[in-house]
Amino acid sequence: MENFEIIIPTLFGLEAIVAREVKRLGYETTAVEDGRVTFKGDWSAVCRVNLWSRCGERVLIKAAEFKAVTFEELFQGAKSVEWERFIGKNDAFPVKGHSLKSQLASVRDCQAIIKKAAAERLSGKYGISWLPEEGVTYQIQFRILKDTVTLMIDTSGEPLHKRGYRAHSNAAPLRETLAAAMADLSRWKFEYPLCDPFCGSGTIPIEAAMMKLNIAPGLMREFAFDKFNQISEAVKKEAREEAASKRRDLPLKIYASDIDAECAALTMENAKKAGVERYIIAAERDARDISFEDANGTIICNPPYGERLGEVKECEGLYGEIGKTFKKLNNWSYFILTSNENFERLFGRKADKRRKLYNGMLKCNLYQYFSKK
């Protein structure tokens, strides 16, 4: 089966986690850079990584990489790509991408030039002057960084964080890939309970449950590759059957709570769609009042940050109050994500460890407090 370079874009800070995911699937990474992980694989790898990556954003096939500082160089470089390896004479090939720190700064112009170059290449190869673009969609993505152009084929379609279980969400939902990363970084042991006292739409509890139960995050959805002509039905079936067979059952105890009763109900609605509702107990509860009969456990949460001045002050007051509450949980570990740089002072305790993560484009820290036991 044909091998090629595969790129997985990531949120900043999650590269090492995604690299571990790739290695667990049996592939060796060739590069781990800011915002992306690269490895070599075949069409089976495309299917398996799409199904299994919890923290990657997409799975892209690298078609070419070259330097370009003029539009003519961009055109010639894009035209030299063997697009016919992927795109048939009837297939659609929309183009999108971005440019950073490069002389070719106009994304719209770059988009049009790459589209024209690909069309000329395909027209010449297929001996036709008009490409109907009525067949399978092969989304071309480009990244121009410091004048280096990377051209890719998107095999995912919708971003990987769209698992399929969260049709509804609260006002400020946490991206599923980031929630999964927080669960991974917590090293939560399933023998002890897990709690998210700011559960919102339930993303952290659901992702934690799916991780421990080894439920492939992509099992509930379709991908762009499902329609690719290069991948046989047998290969796709094998990848899905493998993913379905890996699920395990464990006696998990996961508490989810929120001061908003609708969020607690939404958490259970989404947990049911994800197939993990029997492992999660959701309730209306103020995070400042939580207590547990369990002597040991792990808290993973994403409390509100506040966007306007009044909200920021309110959130800072909240951090102090939950600091007093969490302090009573001597044998619990807690992992708290926030963008507030003064969190440790407000919370009343210096973190045992901090890790810089990005919630979308917002720089945050995951403050990690380990059990005293």
N, C-alpha and C positions, 0 to 999 in steps of 0.2 A: 504494500500500500504506500502511496506517495507521502513523503515527509516534507514538512515545511516549518518555518518559524511561526510560532504562535505567541501573540502578545495579550496579556491580561492587564488592562488599565485598573488602577486601584485608587482609593482615597489615599491622600498622603498620610503616612504613618502605618499603613496596613501592608506594605510590601513584603515584609518578612513573614507575615502570617500567610499571605497568598503563596509565597514561595514554598512554605511548608505544605500547603494543600497540594501543590503540584507534585512535590516529592512523595507525598503519601499515596498519590495515584500512580506512582511508578515512573515519573518523568524527571529528567534532570534539567534544572534551570540553566540557561546560558547567560542571563543578565538579570540583575535585580537593581533597578534604578528608581529615582524619585517618580512615583506615580505609575510604575508599570513593571511587570515581571515577564520575562521572555523564556520560552523553552521550545524544543523541537518535538513535533508529534505528527500524527497522521489524522485521517478523518475520524477514526475511532476516538482519538484523543480530543478532538473538537467536541464530539458528543459527550464524552465522559466529564470533561472539565466544565462544560456548560451545566451539566446536571449536578455536579458536586461542589463547585466553588461557592463557599459561603460568603467570602469577603472580597472577591473580585467583582468588577463592574461590568465587564464584557469579555468576550473571547474573540480576538481578531486574528486573521491570517495575514502575516506580513507579505505583501506582494513585491515591494521594492523599497529601497532607501538610497537617496542621492543628495548631493548638494545643489542648491539653486538660489541664485541671487537676482536673476532676471526672469521675466515671464517666459521668454523663449527657452531658457534652460528648464523651467518647470514643464513647459509643453513637451519638449523633446524627451525629458526624463519620463514623464507619464506615458507618452506614446510608445516608449520602448518596452513597457511592461507587457508581459504575456497575459493579457486580460482574458484571452480565449481559453486559458486553462480553467477558468471559472465561469465566465459569462457566455451563454449561448446566443445565437443570432436573434432570438426572440425575447431574451431576458431583459429585465429592467436593471439599470445601474445608476441610481441617484448618487450624488456626491455631497458630502458634508465634512466639516473639519474645523481646525483652528490654527492660528499662527501666533507664535510668541517669540519676542526678541529676534525678529528676522526682518530682512529688507523687504520681503514680500509680505506686507502687512495687511493688505486688503483680502479678507476671507472670501468675499463675494467674487472678486476677480479670480482668485486661485481656484475657487470652486468651478467657475465657468471654464477656465483653461484646462483643468484636469478632466472635466466632462468632455470637452471637445477633443482632447487628445485620445481619451479612451474610445470615443465614438469613431474617430478616424482609424484607429488601430483595428477595431472590430469590423468596421465596414470593409477595410482592405482584406482582412483575413477571410471574411465570409463572402466577399465578392458582391456586396449589396450596397446601395447608396442610402437606404433608409432603414433604420433600426426601429421596429415597432414597439419594443419595450413592453410587451404584453404578457411575458412569461414570468418566471421566478425572479424575485427581487434579490439582487446582490448589492447590498449597500457598500459603496466605496467610502472609506474614511481616510482623511489625511491629517497629519500633524506636521507642522513646520516649526521647528525649534532651533534657534541659532543657525538658520539658513540650511538646516538638514531636513529634507522632506521624507516622511515615512508614509507610504501608501498601503492601505490595508483593506481587507474584506471583512465585514462584520458578520459573524455567524450566530449572534445572539438574538438580534431583533430588539425587543424590549430589554432595558438594562437588567442585569442579573438580580438586582435588589428587588425587582418586582416578582415576588415568589408566586403570587396568585391567591394568597389567603387574606390579604388586607384590602378588601374592596372599599372599606370605610376606615377613616382615621380621625384622630383628634386634630386640633388646630396646628400643632407643631410636631409632626411625627418624626421619629428617629429613623434614619435609613436602615433597612434590614441588614445590610452588609456591615455597618458600623456596630449595630447591636450584637451581631454574631461575633465580631472582633472583641467586643467588651467581654462577652461570655468566655471566649477563648482565653483572653488575657487573665481572667480571674482565676483560672485553674480550679474552678468550682468542682468539688467532689460530690458526686450524686448521692452519697450516703448521708449527706447533710442537706437541710433545706436551703432553698434560694428565695430571696425576696426582692421585688422591685416595688418600693412604696410610692413611686411616681409613674405608674404603669402606662398611662395614656391609652393608646390603642393596643397595648400588650406586646409590642415588638420584642423587648428584651426577654420576657418570660417565654414567649413562643420560640424565639431563636435558640435560647438556652435548652429548651426541651428538645427541639429538633436536633441540636448538636449531640446531646447525650444519648438520644434514641437512635442516632445515626440515620436520620431521615434525610435523604438527598434533597437539598433545597429547591432543585429544579423539577422535581417529579410532577408537580401540579400544573405545569405550564408548557406552552409550545415555544419553539425557538425558530429563528430564521433558517437554521440548517435543516430543519425538518422537511423543507421543500427543495433543498439543494439536490441537483441531479447527480452530483458526484458521489453521494452517500447512499449506499444500498439500504433497502428496508431491513435487511438482515443485521447490518451494523447498528442501525438505530435501535432496533428491537433488542439486540444483545446489550447495548448500553443501558437501556431503560430497565430491562429485566435484572441486570446486575445491580442497579441502584435500588430497585424495589426489594431485592433479596437481602440487602444488608441491614435492614431495619432490625433493631433489637428492642427488648422490653426491659425496663428497669423500674424500681419502686421510687419514682421521683416525687418530691414534695416541693411544689413551687407556689409561693404566695405572691399575689399581685394585688396592689391596692392603689387607690387614688382618692383624693378629696372630692372628686367629681363622680357621682354614681353612674353617670352615663359612660364614663371611661371604663369603669369596672365591667359594665355590661358589654361594651364594645370589645374589651379584651377577651371575654368568654366567647363572643360571636366569632372573632377572628381565630381563636384557639380551636374552635370546633371545625372551622374551614381547614385549618392546618392539620387536623387529626390528633391534637394533643390536649384536648379539653379535659380529659380525665386526670391529667397530671397537674392541673393548675387550679388554684382556689383564688377567686377574685372577689374583692369586697370594697365598699366605700369606706375609706379610712384616712385620717389625717396623718401624714408622715411624721409629724411632731409627737404623735401619741403611740407609735408602734411599740409593741413588746411581744415577746415570744416565750412559749414554754420550752422550746428547744434551746439547749445550752450552746450549741455550735451552729454556725450557718454562714451564708454569704449574702451580702446585699450588693446588687448591681443597679445603678439608677442614673437617670439623666434629669435632674431637677430643672425647673425653669431658670432661664438666664436673665430674662427681662430685656426689653429692647428700648424702652423709653426711660427717662430719668426716674420717674416715680416707681416704675416696675423694677428697675435695678435696685433701688433702695429696699423695696419690699422683698426681693429675692435675697439680698444680702442679710436681711433680718432673718429670713427663713433658714439660711445656711447656719447661722448661729444657733438657732433653736434645734435643728436636726443634729447639730454637733453635740448638744447636751444629751439628746435622746440616744444617739448612736454610742455615746461614751459608756452608757450603761450596759451595752452589749459586749462585754469584755472578750468573749471567745468567738465573736463574729468578725469576719473580714468584710470590708466594704470598699466598693469601687465606684467612684462618683465622677461623672463627666460634666464639665462646665467650662465656659469661656472666661469666667471671672478670674483674673490673675491674682486677686486677693483672697481666693477661697480658703486657703489654709489658715490665714489669720482670722477670718470670719468664722470658720468651722471650729476653731479652737485647738487644732492639733496639726502638726506638720505631717505630711504624708510620708509613709515609708518609701514610696517610689512614685514618680510621676512619669507619664508618657504623653508626648505631644501627639494629638490626633486632630483630624479635621472633620467637622460636622458640615458637610457640603464645603463651602468656602470659608467657613468660620473656624478660626484656630481655637482649639480647646486643649484641655489637659485631662487625662484620666488620672485622678488622684487615688492612689492605691494604699489602703490601710489593712495590714495583715493581722490576723488573729493573734492574741497574746499567748494562746495556748501552744 
